[in-house]
Amino acid sequence: MPLIQISQTPGISAEQKKATIEAVTKAYAEATGKNPDSVWVTITEVPREHWGVGGKPLG
């Protein structure tokens, strides 16, 4: 069973999360031929102060 994990900063709505999960599931299933019912997607919100890019914190 495939598991797709998305990490992002907080800020998208529940409706946007739902749309993201649906779109990612559909795209993966189409690209791999997997049954969409077997695709798991998680969205983890990580506070900005826990991210760093180019050696610098975002928060």
C-alpha positions as CSV (number, residue, x, y, z in Angstrom):
1,M,0.0,0.0,0.0
2,P,1.6,3.3,-1.1
3,L,2.0,6.1,1.5
4,I,2.5,9.7,0.3
5,Q,3.6,12.1,3.0
6,I,3.3,15.9,2.6
7,S,5.0,18.2,5.1
8,Q,4.2,21.9,5.0
9,T,3.8,25.0,7.1
10,P,0.4,25.6,8.7
11,G,-2.2,27.7,6.9
12,I,-4.3,25.8,4.5
13,S,-7.9,25.1,5.2
14,A,-9.6,21.8,5.8
15,E,-11.2,22.1,2.3
16,Q,-7.8,22.7,0.7
17,K,-6.4,19.7,2.6
18,K,-9.3,17.5,1.3
19,A,-8.7,18.8,-2.3
20,T,-4.9,18.1,-2.0
21,I,-5.5,14.6,-0.7
22,E,-7.9,13.9,-3.6
23,A,-5.6,15.4,-6.3
24,V,-2.5,13.6,-5.0
25,T,-4.3,10.3,-4.8
26,K,-5.7,10.6,-8.3
27,A,-2.3,11.6,-9.8
28,Y,-0.5,8.8,-8.1
29,A,-3.1,6.2,-9.1
30,E,-3.1,7.4,-12.7
31,A,0.7,7.5,-12.9
32,T,1.3,4.0,-11.4
33,G,-1.9,2.1,-12.2
34,K,-2.5,1.5,-8.5
35,N,-6.0,1.3,-7.1
36,P,-6.8,4.8,-5.6
37,D,-8.4,3.0,-2.6
38,S,-5.0,1.6,-1.6
39,V,-3.3,5.0,-1.6
40,W,-2.7,6.7,1.8
41,V,-1.9,10.4,2.0
42,T,-0.8,12.3,5.1
43,I,-0.4,16.0,5.6
44,T,1.8,17.1,8.4
45,E,1.8,20.7,9.4
46,V,5.2,21.8,10.7
47,P,5.6,25.2,12.4
48,R,7.6,27.7,10.4
49,E,10.2,28.0,13.1
50,H,10.9,24.2,12.7
51,W,11.9,24.7,9.0
52,G,15.2,25.9,7.6
53,V,16.2,26.8,4.0
54,G,19.7,27.6,3.0
55,G,21.0,27.4,6.6
56,K,18.4,29.9,7.8
57,P,15.2,29.3,9.8
58,L,11.9,30.4,8.2
59,G,10.2,31.4,11.5
